[in-house]
């Protein structure tokens, strides 16, 4: 059976340990993408893919899970960069998907 993407996809953006990219998408009955996704799954530019991977790595190195961040300065820098990356991601996928920010103090869809 052929699978078809939904008219509007929702790319969820948040980090998790052991991931290369902070990108997630829920499968639908007609679109089995799994749950974890990569920059290549969306045809993102190489530069954005690298920046998303760096953002993920920074979180793993400085965001110490339940204990909080190693410094508030690193946390604030990471949040600012995440907002910037979410806007860039939104620009690259705006024809077929929405970006759902799920990091920081306020979750929202762009």
Contact map, one row per residue, 1 for C-alpha under 8 A:
11100000000000000000000000000000000000000000000000000000000000000000000000000000000000000000000000000000000000
11110000000000000000000000000000000000000000000000000000000000000000000000000000000000000000000000000000000000
11111000000000000000000000000111000000000000000000000000000000000000000000000000000000000000000000000000000000
01111100000000000000000000000110000000000000000000000000000000000000000000000000000000000000000000000000000000
00111110100000000000000000000110000000000000000000000000000000000000000000000000000000000000000000000000000000
00011111100000000000000000010110000000000000000000000000000000000000000000000000000000000000000000000000000000
00001111100000000000000000000000000000000000000000000000000000000000000000000000000000000000000100000000000000
00000111110000000000000000000000000000000000000000000000000000000000000000000000000000000000000111000000000000
00001111111000000000000010000000000000000000000000000000000000000000000000000000000000000000000111000000000000
00000001111100000000000011000000000000000000000000000000000000000000000000000000000000000000000011110000000000
00000000111110000000001110000000000000000000000000000000000000000000000000000000000000000000000011110000000000
00000000011111000000001110000000000000000000000000000000000000000000000000000000000000000000000000111100000000
00000000001111100000011100000000000000000000000000000000000000000000000000000000000001000000000000111110000000
00000000000111110000011100000000000000000000000000000000000000000000000000000000000000000000000000001110000000
00000000000011111010111000000000000000000000000000000001001000000000000000000000000000000000000000000010000000
00000000000001111110010000000000000000000000000000000001000100000000000000000000000000000000000000000000000000
00000000000000111110000000000000000000000000000000000000000100000000000000000000000000000000000000000000000000
00000000000000011111000000000000000000000000000000000000000000000000000000000000000000000000000000000000000000
00000000000000111111110000000000000000000000000000000001000000000000000000000000000000000000000000000000000000
00000000000000000111110000000000000001000000000000001001100000000000000000000000000000000000000000000000000000
00000000000000100011111000000000000011100000000010011001000000000000000000000000000000000000000000000000000000
00000000000011110011111100000000000000000000000000011001000000000000000000000000000000000000000000000000000000
00000000001111100000111110000000000111100000000000000000000000000000000000000000000000000000000000000000000000
00000000001111000000011111000000001110000000000000000000000000000000000000000000000000000000000000000000000000
00000000111100000000001111100000111110000000000000000000000000000000000000000000000000000000000000000000000000
00000000010000000000000111110000111000000000000000000000000000000000000000000000000000000000000000000000000000
00000000000000000000000011111111111000000000000000000000000000000000000000000000000000000000000000000000000000
00000100000000000000000001111111000000000000000000000000000000000000000000000000000000000000000000000000000000
00000000000000000000000000111111000000000000000000000000000000000000000000000000000000000000000000000000000000
00111100000000000000000000111111000000000000000000000000000000000000000000000000000000000000000000000000000000
00111100000000000000000000111111100000000000000000000000000000000000000000000000000000000000000000000000000000
00100000000000000000000000111111110000000000000000000000000000000000000000000000000000000000000000000000000000
00000000000000000000000011100011111110000000000000000000000000000000000000000000000000000000000000000000000000
00000000000000000000000011100001111110000000000000000000000000000000000000000000000000000000000000000000000000
00000000000000000000000111100000111110000000000000000000000000000000000000000000000000000000000000000000000000
00000000000000000000001110000000111111000000000000000000000000000000000000000000000000000000000000000000000000
00000000000000000000101110000000111111101000000000000000000000000000000000000000000000000000000000000000000000
00000000000000000001101000000000000111111100000000000000000000000000000000000000000000000000000000000000000000
00000000000000000000101000000000000011111111100010000000000000000000000000000000000000000000000000000000000000
00000000000000000000000000000000000001111111000010000000000000000000000000000000000000000000000000000000000000
00000000000000000000000000000000000011111111000000000000000000000000000000000000000000000000000000000000000000
00000000000000000000000000000000000001111111000000000000000000000000000000000000000000000000100000000000000000
00000000000000000000000000000000000000111111100000000000000000000000000000000000000000000000000000000000000000
00000000000000000000000000000000000000111111110110000000000000000000000000000000000000001001100000000000000000
00000000000000000000000000000000000000100011111110000000000000000000000000000000000000000001000000000000000000
00000000000000000000000000000000000000000001111111000000000000000000000000000000000000000000000000000000000000
00000000000000000000000000000000000000000000111111100000000000000000000000000000000000000000000000000000000000
00000000000000000000000000000000000000000001111111110000000000000000000000000000000010011000000000000000000000
00000000000000000000100000000000000000110001111111111000000000000000000000000000000000000000000000000000000000
00000000000000000000000000000000000000000000011111111100000000000000000000000000000000000000000000000000000000
00000000000000000000000000000000000000000000001111111110000000000000000000000000000010000000000000000000000000
00000000000000000000110000000000000000000000000111111111000000000000000000000000000010000000000000000000000000
00000000000000000001110000000000000000000000000011111111100000000000000000000000000000000000000000000000000000
00000000000000000000000000000000000000000000000001111111110000000000000000000000000000000000000000000000000000
00000000000000000000000000000000000000000000000000111111111000000000000000000100110000000000000000000000000000
00000000000000110011110000000000000000000000000000011111111100000000000000000000000000000000000000000000000000
00000000000000000001000000000000000000000000000000001111111110000000000000000000000000000000000000000000000000
00000000000000000000000000000000000000000000000000000111111111100000000000000100000000000000000000000000000000
00000000000000100000000000000000000000000000000000000011111111110000000000000100000000000000000000000000000000
00000000000000011000000000000000000000000000000000000001111111110000000000000000000000000000000000000000000000
00000000000000000000000000000000000000000000000000000000111111110000000000000000000000000000000000000000000000
00000000000000000000000000000000000000000000000000000000011111110000111001100000000000000000000000000000000000
00000000000000000000000000000000000000000000000000000000011111111001110000100000000000000000000000000000000000
00000000000000000000000000000000000000000000000000000000001111111111110000000000000000000000000000000000000000
00000000000000000000000000000000000000000000000000000000000000111111100000000000000000000000000000000000000000
00000000000000000000000000000000000000000000000000000000000000011111000000000000000000000000000000000000000000
00000000000000000000000000000000000000000000000000000000000000011111100000000000000000000000000000000000000000
00000000000000000000000000000000000000000000000000000000000000111111110000000000000000000000000000000000000000
00000000000000000000000000000000000000000000000000000000000001111011111101100000000000000000000000000000000000
00000000000000000000000000000000000000000000000000000000000001110001111101000000000000000000000000000000000000
00000000000000000000000000000000000000000000000000000000000001000000111111100000000000000000000000000000000000
00000000000000000000000000000000000000000000000000000000000000000000111111110000000000000000000000000000000000
00000000000000000000000000000000000000000000000000000000000000000000001111111000000000000000000000000000000000
00000000000000000000000000000000000000000000000000000000000001000000111111111100000000000000000000000000000000
00000000000000000000000000000000000000000000000000000000000001100000101111111110000000000000000000000000000000
00000000000000000000000000000000000000000000000000000000000000000000000111111111000000000000000000000000000000
00000000000000000000000000000000000000000000000000000000000000000000000011111111100000000000000000000000000000
00000000000000000000000000000000000000000000000000000010011000000000000001111111110000000000000000000000000000
00000000000000000000000000000000000000000000000000000000000000000000000000111111111000000000000000000011000000
00000000000000000000000000000000000000000000000000000000000000000000000000011111111100000000000000000000000000
00000000000000000000000000000000000000000000000000000010000000000000000000001111111110000000000000000000000000
00000000000000000000000000000000000000000000000000000010000000000000000000000111111111000000000000000000000000
00000000000000000000000000000000000000000000000000000000000000000000000000000011111111100000000000000000000000
00000000000000000000000000000000000000000000000000000000000000000000000000000001111111110000000000000000000000
00000000000000000000000000000000000000000000000100110000000000000000000000000000111111111000000000000000000000
00000000000010000000000000000000000000000000000000000000000000000000000000000000011111111100000000101000000000
00000000000000000000000000000000000000000000000000000000000000000000000000000000001111111110000000000000000001
00000000000000000000000000000000000000000000000100000000000000000000000000000000000111111111000000000000000000
00000000000000000000000000000000000000000001000100000000000000000000000000000000000011111111100000100000000000
00000000000000000000000000000000000000000000000000000000000000000000000000000000000001111111110011100000000001
00000000000000000000000000000000000000000000000000000000000000000000000000000000000000111111110000000000000000
00000000000000000000000000000000000000000001100000000000000000000000000000000000000000011111111000000000000000
00000000000000000000000000000000000000000101000000000000000000000000000000000000000000001111111111000000000000
00000000000000000000000000000000000000000000000000000000000000000000000000000000000000000111111111000000000000
00000000000000000000000000000000000000000000000000000000000000000000000000000000000000000001111110000000000000
00000011100000000000000000000000000000000000000000000000000000000000000000000000000000000000111111000000000000
00000001111000000000000000000000000000000000000000000000000000000000000000000000000000000100111111100000000000
00000001111000000000000000000000000000000000000000000000000000000000000000000000000000000100110111110000000011
00000000011110000000000000000000000000000000000000000000000000000000000000000000000001001100000011111000000011
00000000011110000000000000000000000000000000000000000000000000000000000000000000000000000000000001111100001111
00000000000111000000000000000000000000000000000000000000000000000000000000000000000001000000000000111110001111
00000000000111000000000000000000000000000000000000000000000000000000000000000000000000000000000000011111011100
00000000000011100000000000000000000000000000000000000000000000000000000000000010000000000000000000001111111000
00000000000000000000000000000000000000000000000000000000000000000000000000000010000000000000000000000111111000
00000000000000000000000000000000000000000000000000000000000000000000000000000000000000000000000000000011111000
00000000000000000000000000000000000000000000000000000000000000000000000000000000000000000000000000000111111100
00000000000000000000000000000000000000000000000000000000000000000000000000000000000000000000000000011111111110
00000000000000000000000000000000000000000000000000000000000000000000000000000000000000000000000000011100011111
00000000000000000000000000000000000000000000000000000000000000000000000000000000000000000000000001111000001111
00000000000000000000000000000000000000000000000000000000000000000000000000000000000000100100000001111000000111
